[in-house]
Amino acid sequence: MTTTSAGALAARVLPRLYRDSVTLMALASSLERRAGVTRAGAVMGTPGNLTVLERSGMRPVGLAPAPDDLVLVVRGLDEDVVAAALDAGEAGLVAVEPERGGRRRPVPQTVGEGRAADPGATLAVVSTPGTYAPVVVEQALRAGLHVLCFSDNVTTADEVRLKALAVRRRLLLMGPDCGTAILDGVPLGFANAVRRGPVGIVAASGTGAQEVSCLLHRAGTGVSQLVGVGGRDLSAEVGGTMTDLALDLLSTDDTTAVVVVVSKPPAAQVAQRLLARLAGLGKPAVACLLGQDDTDGAVPVRGTLEGGARLAATLVGAPLHVGAVVPPPAPAARGVLGLYTGGTLAAETRVVLARAGVDAQVLDLGADEYTVGRPHPMIDPSARAERVAAAGGRADVGVLLVDLVLGFGAAADPATPLARAAGTAVAAARADGRDLVVLASVCGTDGDPQGLDAARRTLEGAGVLVHPSNAAAARTAVALVAGGGVPA
């Protein structure tokens, strides 16, 4: 235990204990909510993670675990607070699953143990540090399991090799760095409670897939399958290997009538091959390729998530109506700042603003450079909230754009900290004699655990102007700073 005037810092090493990164991020977030705790971390003891702890001032002197050890580290007001938090964290990590009939059993630690515990399993979710993910993914594929690989920092060479193995076995390898899927109605990772329907989605973009599926739900239709393929699948190096397999499966899926592919702009040669593949799919298809011009060739292309969802909804006979929001009076400052938790939502905002010739600073706060040593802002909204509150002090900013992503895997109540931060920012601007307009959209459905209507009300109660889609919020920003009304 290290104690200074800044408080106490201590770590606890649990030898040869593994938990996936989602579990560890959630645990760290829960420990940070304990009274008196100022920062907490739960990581595997890899050299990379130790470097992160060192850089963030969270590595106690003498901490030297092995790479396969699990490390809890807590900073708090005093030694009692820190010790209690470490005890609570350890208790959560070594808990065992209750079994039917009141018996208890250890949590499976390997692919083999998982298969033995549930021989009927057909899919494995891999969320280890990226260094170890390829080994686990290969074990799962060779065991005949589809894989959703949440891990990032997997090399492209490993991705290419493992996807080739998966294709030979006609198994899906969703990822690496894949956070969203819905298979046969079962949500995986960051997914929303959307109704089942006739639209099949193949997505190289997590929040992009969430926005499209939620807009389809709002149109009254739904999703047959949502297959995440990882953000690099349509790169020149990977070549769309898993997108091809997913399209094969959707082409013969009786529940899928229309197919949408969602991606940031793919490599040129891959895009050309993708469009040819979609044209011969045997089912109507939409290529939702962010930033590309809207075209209506053999396969229609849409450059925004809203545009892709709107066309897919029309193709299945459930037109999507996205109403415009009447903008408030324009603020004096014309600077636009976007603070996003969803990377593809941030990218869509850049597209809408760029099409209108509006320069803006739009940050994806879920990107690696903002999440070193911290949970993703969709899991722990506190870091984004701090930036939102601070935006009120910027005299150059008149419009603040934010997203709010609901669904499985997201924070239990992401709306409240965002609303409080927005209120703080607006109040700070007013105290300085300025107006700050906060524009938002909520990516979610009425079936999500957090409640779509409740989230909207919370934001609106803080004076946030909530829009029916992310693109609609961006269009209002254009209207405020460029004039001429809300663009179509």
Secondary structure, DSSP 8 states (H G I E B T S, - for coil): -EEETTEEEEEEEETT----HHHHHHHHHHHHTSTTEEEEEEEE--HHHHHHHHHTT---TT----TTSEEEEEEESSHHHHHHHHHHHHHHHT--EE-GGG-EE----SHHHHHHH-TT--EEEE-S-TTTHHHHHHHHHHTT-EEEE------HHHHHHHHHHHHHTT--EE-SS--EEEETTEEEESB----EEEEEEEES-HHHHHHHHHHHHHTT--EEEEEE--TTTTSTTTTTHHHHHHHHHHHT-TT-SEEEEEES---HHHHHHHHHHHHTSSS-EEEEETTS--EESSSEEESSHHHHHHHHHHHTT--------------S--EEEEEES-HHHHHHHHHHHHHTT---EEEETTSGGG-TTS--TTT-THHHHHHHHHHTT-TTEEEEEEEEE-SBTS-S--HHHHHHHHHHHHHHHHHTT---EEEEEEE--TTSTT-HHHHHHHHHHTT-EEESSHHHHHHHHHHHHH-SS---
